[in-house]
Amino acid sequence: METKIEVMQNMTPVERLKGHVYKLSHEIGERNIYKYGNLNEAAEYIIEKFKSFGYEPEFQSYSACGKIFKNIIVTKPGDEEPGKTLILGAHYDSHKSPGADDNASSVAGLLEVARNLRDKKSACTIKFIAFANEEPPFFKTKNMGSRVYTKAAKEKGENIKGALILEMIGYYSDKPRSQHYPPIFNFFYPSAGNFIGVVGNFRSKGFVKNIVSSFKTGTDFPIEWVLGPSILPGIDYSDNWSFWKEGYPAVMITDTAFYRNPHYHKASDTYETLNYEGISEVVKGLTASLAQLAN
């Protein structure tokens, strides 16, 4: 009789991704301070998966509103420059919804990239982090999980080369005008929401370009990128904000959230609305990108 780990290993990448999203969004469901038991169940699932890949998770625990929350961190030490760190992160809470795209799709991507890179050599250290409390009521506060992490990292003098933050990577459409933008941007970017986006601030320009070029070596899935100031609506609406606050290079990898997905922060953000083949291609690109950026 096959164990759970053996069954997961025998699945295709698409099946594994769908399995992660189904567990987090359908079986566990909404997960946040108001659904605290669900949030902890999601954390235990993520921990179990990291362990099944051969990692030893560590926890950054902290108190907020009378409850304990934790960031889940696994570290792949660098072979040549272990003092330099590259981060792939995603938040695991959700807001008023099952959170299939927001953000189970990204947690699934985080897990699968970590699986893919487990036995690959890297010059610098890679950290895979599942952050707590990205969503309201903690969004852009000191109790946002990534804010807790970046403040501590700065105080310790952690040398972070850059952070790739996954924020909704599962919703795609080939239909014309399925993609929306802030004013003017529609003149420069595709009208169909069939691409993954890389969003950075001006300080992260070089990092963005390196991510895009290395991503393309792993897949031909469409990718677009943009640099902009924080006043641009949505550009800092995820954990990348926390890294920017401390001056670290960071990008948001996203399907553009409410600019594309009509189920954003709604009960209809369910697992069957996502494109798992698309997520799988994004995982391929991210795996190639992390492998190159870390060397």
N, C-alpha and C positions, 0 to 999 in steps of 0.2 A: 504494500500500500504506500502510495507516494505521500511524502510530507508536504506541508504548505510551501516550504522553500523550494522543493523539487517541482511542485506544480507551477510556481511562479517562474522558475527558470525555464520551464518548457513552453511557456507562453511566448507569443510574438511580442515585439515592442508595443504594438498597438493594443494588444490585449492587456498587457501589464499596465499601460497608462490608463486605460478605461477602468481596470480593476481598482487602481488607486483612487480615481475620481469617484467611482461608484461607492467605494467604502466611505470616503470622507463626506461626500455630499448627500448620498441617498441613505446609507445605513446609519451614519452618525448624524448628519444634518447640520443645521445652524449651530455654530460654535463660537462662543464669545463669553464675556463676563455674565451675560444674562442666561446663557446656556453653558454654564461653567463645567458641568459634568461632561458635556459633549466636547468642549474644548480640551479637557484632559484626556478624553478617549482618543481624540485626534492626535494629541501629542504622543500617547502610548503607541499608536499605530505607526507614526513616523519613526519613533525610537526603535520599534521592532524591526522595521524595514532596514534602517541603517545597520543594525546589528546583523541582520541576515546577509548583508553585503560584506561583512567582515570589519566594519568600523566600530569604534568604541565611543558612543555619544557622550558629550559633556553637557552640563546644564548651567545656564546663567539664570538663576532664580531671583525674583524680586517681588516686593509686595506693592499692591495698588488696590485702593478701595476695599481694603480688608481681606483680599484674596492673594494667593501666591500664583505667579505666572512664571513661565520659563521659556527662554530661547534654547533651542536644541542645536548643538554645535558638534560637527564631526570634522576632524582635522586630518588631512593627508600631507604629512611633512615633506618639505622639499628636499631634494637630494644634493643640491649645490648651494642654494640660497634660502635656507629654511627661515631666515629672519624676515624675508619678504612674503607678504600674504596677498593672495587673490581670493575674492569671496564670491560665491554664488548663493543668493539668498531668496527666500520667498516667505510671505506671511501665511500662517495656517488658520487664522480666524476668519469669520465671515460676518456680514452685516445684514440682518433681516432677511436672510435667504439661505438655501442649502449651500450656496457658494460653490457651484460646480466650476464655473469659469473663474470666479473671484472668491477663493483663489486656489481651489483644489487642483485646477489644471496646472498651476505653477508648482505646487508641492509635488505633483506627479512628475513634472519635468525635472525638478530638483533631485528627486530620488533616483530617476533613471540616468541622469548625467553622472551622479555620484556612483551609481552602479557601473556605468561604462568606463569611468576613469579609475576605478579602484586599484587595478593592477598596472596602470600606466605610470611611467616615470615622469616626474616633473621637477624642474630646477627649483622653483619656489614652492612655498607651502600653499595648498588650496584648502579653504574652509567652506563647507556646505552648511548653511544656517537656515533653520526654520524659525522665523520670528513670530512672537506672540503680539497681539494687540496693535495691529496696524489700523484696524477699523475704528469708527466711533464707538465709545466716547473718548478713546485714547489717541485718535488721529492728530498728529502734529503736537503732541504733548510730551512731557518728560517721561510718561509711563508707556509710551509706544516702545515695543520690544527692541526695535532697531535703534531707537534713540538711547535706550539704556546701554546697548552694546557699543555704539560709537563713542559715547561719552567716556565709557570705561577704556575703550581702545586708545583714545587720545591721551587719557591720563597715564596709561601704561607705556605710551610711545610706540604702539603697534604700527609697523611699517606696512600699510595697506596700499598695494599697487593700484588696486581698483576693485569696485564691487559691481557685479551684474545682478540686478534685482528683477526677479520674474514677477510680473503683475498682469495676470489674465493672459494666457497664451493659447486659448482653445477655441475661439469663435472666428470662423472664416466664411466668406461668401464671395462667389464670383459674379453676383448680380451687380449691374451698373447702379451707381448711386447708393450702394449699401454702406459706403464709407463716408463719414462726415468729419469736418475739421473746424478749427477756429476760423474766423474770417480770413479770406485771401488764400489760405493754404490749399484750397481745392484747385487752384490754378497750377499747382506744382506737384501734386501727388495724385495717385490713382483714385478713380471713383469707386472701384470695387474693393471690398474689404477682404482681400485674399492674400495679405502679406503680414509679416511680423514687423513690428517697429522697434527701433532702437532710439531712445530719447535721452539726450544729455544736456548739460549746461555748457557754457562756453569753455569753462575750465577743463571739461572732460573731452574736448574735441579730438585730441589724438587717440584717446582711449576708444571713443566711438568708432573712429575710422579703422582702428585695428580689429575691433570686434566684427565689424561688417565684412572686412576683407577675409578674415579667418573663418567666419561663419560660412562664407560662400565656398570654401574648400570642402565642406562636409555635406552640402546639399545645394540643390538649385531652387529651393523654396524661396519665393519672393521676399525681399527684405528692403525696408526703407529706413532712413534715419533723419533725425532733426536735432538741431541745437537751438536752444532758446533761453530766455530769462525766466525766472520763476513767476513773473506776472502772466505768462502764457498759461491759460487755464488747462490744468491737467498735467503739466510737465513735471511737477514735484508732488504728485498725488500718491506717492507710495514710499517705500522704505529708502529709496534713493535720496529723499529729502534729508533723512537723518545723517547720511554720509556727507552730503553737501554742507550741512551745518558745521561739520568738523573739518571741512576743507579737503576731504578725500575725493578722488575721481570716482564717479559712479554713473551708471546708466540704468534706465528702466527698459526692460524687454517686455513688450506688450502688444496685444491685439488691438490696442487703443481704447479699451474699456467702453465708456458711455458714448464715445464717438462712433461706435460700431454695434456693440451688443445691446439689443433692446431689453435684455433681461437683467441689466446691471442693478444690483441691490434690490432685486425683486424675488418673490417666491418662485418665479418661473426660471430662475438660474439653476437648471437641473442638468444632470449628466447626459441626457439624450439630445441636448441642443448643441453639443460640441462636436468638433471635427477631429477625431483622434489620429487620423492619418496626417493631418496638418501638425498636430502637436508632436507626433513622432518625427517629422521632418525638422521641426524646430529643435528637438532634442539632438538630432544628428548634427545640426549646425552648431549648437551650443557646445556639444562634446568636442567638436573640432576646434572651436574657438578657445575654449578653456585649455585644451591640450597645447595649443600654440602660444597663447598668452602666458602660460606658466613656464615656458621654456625660452 
